[in-house]
């Protein structure tokens, strides 16, 4: 998954990651359980505002999705993380404000009970707009098949945070978080006309600057909200040779249509 370093098969120098000069405030850095550094964004139904992120950042998760074209596994992984709180960092003129939410009080939605879905949404009791943040709504959801050839992930990777070798301190993080990373990538889902993969979108980053620890939970954007980044992996050497690329990574994201389950607030 994107929170774990993997050996790289790239034989040439990697390009430098692209960083926003100014934070567009479409996502925010989070720390789960004073350990897992990741990304989230804000989403609102008619009555409730949520922080959305990847489920594996804070709760045990198992994802197993088959490839309907080959019959094999498209993606399969599991995580045993279990964190009771999240620190949400919000940009401010004086640095970063920090708001802590208890994850144990926010798992009563149908969305959050889906064990094979790597997306979680936690209720918040503050107004992100007061800090300048974009809050996505059901009207913002887009299908990747109807988007342009390029999409963009905007989130906070490991280099956006202070060094992880030091003990976690909210005071230090409030003065040390950097700008988000921008990851433009090819909208592969748009061209997969011969197969439909429920819930999942696929992309190809042909200018991959290493992997993406910390981007799990980041929004995938086109004209609107296209997905929630959850995983990435390096293409094998034979695939790189076929594509005539020195390096590339496959990106996997959950389509935001799963957030419609938040309209049914509690589980049945």
QUIFENFEN-V933114 format. One record per residue. D_LAST is the distance of its C-alpha to the last C-alpha in Angstrom with 1 decimal. Layout:
BEGIN
D_LAST + D_LAST
END
This chain:
BEGIN
30.8 + 32.2 + 32.3 + 34.8 + 38.4 + 39.6 + 43.1 + 44.4 + 46.5 + 48.0 + 51.8 + 52.6 + 52.1 + 48.6 + 48.4 + 47.4 + 43.9 + 43.6 + 42.8 + 42.2 + 45.2 + 42.9 + 39.2 + 37.5 + 34.6 + 31.8 + 30.5 + 31.1 + 32.1 + 29.8 + 30.5 + 27.8 + 28.9 + 32.5 + 32.8 + 30.8 + 32.3 + 30.2 + 29.2 + 26.4 + 26.2 + 24.6 + 22.1 + 21.0 + 18.5 + 19.6 + 18.7 + 18.4 + 20.7 + 19.9 + 22.0 + 21.2 + 22.8 + 22.8 + 20.4 + 23.3 + 25.1 + 23.2 + 20.7 + 21.3 + 20.7 + 21.6 + 22.2 + 23.8 + 24.4 + 27.0 + 29.8 + 29.6 + 33.3 + 34.7 + 32.1 + 32.4 + 30.2 + 29.9 + 28.5 + 27.4 + 27.2 + 25.5 + 25.7 + 25.5 + 25.7 + 23.9 + 24.9 + 23.8 + 25.1 + 26.2 + 29.4 + 29.3 + 32.9 + 33.7 + 37.1 + 39.6 + 43.3 + 44.0 + 42.1 + 38.4 + 36.2 + 33.6 + 30.2 + 28.2 + 24.4 + 22.6 + 20.0 + 18.5 + 17.2 + 15.6 + 13.1 + 9.8 + 9.0 + 7.5 + 11.3 + 12.4 + 10.5 + 12.4 + 15.4 + 17.6 + 17.4 + 20.1 + 18.8 + 17.3 + 17.1 + 17.9 + 18.4 + 22.0 + 24.0 + 27.1 + 28.4 + 29.3 + 31.6 + 33.8 + 34.7 + 35.2 + 32.2 + 30.7 + 27.0 + 25.4 + 23.3 + 21.5 + 25.0 + 26.5 + 24.7 + 27.2 + 27.4 + 30.0 + 31.7 + 32.8 + 34.0 + 37.6 + 39.0 + 38.4 + 35.3 + 35.3 + 33.3 + 34.0 + 33.3 + 34.9 + 36.3 + 38.1 + 41.3 + 39.6 + 39.1 + 41.7 + 42.9 + 40.4 + 43.3 + 43.5 + 41.3 + 38.4 + 39.4 + 37.5 + 41.0 + 42.3 + 39.4 + 39.7 + 43.2 + 43.0 + 40.1 + 41.6 + 40.6 + 37.9 + 38.7 + 38.6 + 37.9 + 38.9 + 38.1 + 38.5 + 35.6 + 35.7 + 32.5 + 34.5 + 37.0 + 34.8 + 35.1 + 35.3 + 32.0 + 28.4 + 26.4 + 22.7 + 21.3 + 24.7 + 27.8 + 31.2 + 34.3 + 37.8 + 39.6 + 43.2 + 44.6 + 42.4 + 43.7 + 42.4 + 38.7 + 36.1 + 35.0 + 33.0 + 31.8 + 28.4 + 25.9 + 28.6 + 28.1 + 29.7 + 31.5 + 33.3 + 33.6 + 30.1 + 27.3 + 27.4 + 25.7 + 24.9 + 27.6 + 26.6 + 29.6 + 33.2 + 35.9 + 39.6 + 40.9 + 43.2 + 46.9 + 47.2 + 44.7 + 46.5 + 49.7 + 48.4 + 47.2 + 50.4 + 48.5 + 49.6 + 46.1 + 42.6 + 39.0 + 35.9 + 33.0 + 29.4 + 26.6 + 23.0 + 22.9 + 21.2 + 19.3 + 16.5 + 16.4 + 15.1 + 11.5 + 12.4 + 12.5 + 8.8 + 9.4 + 6.5 + 3.8 + 0.0
END
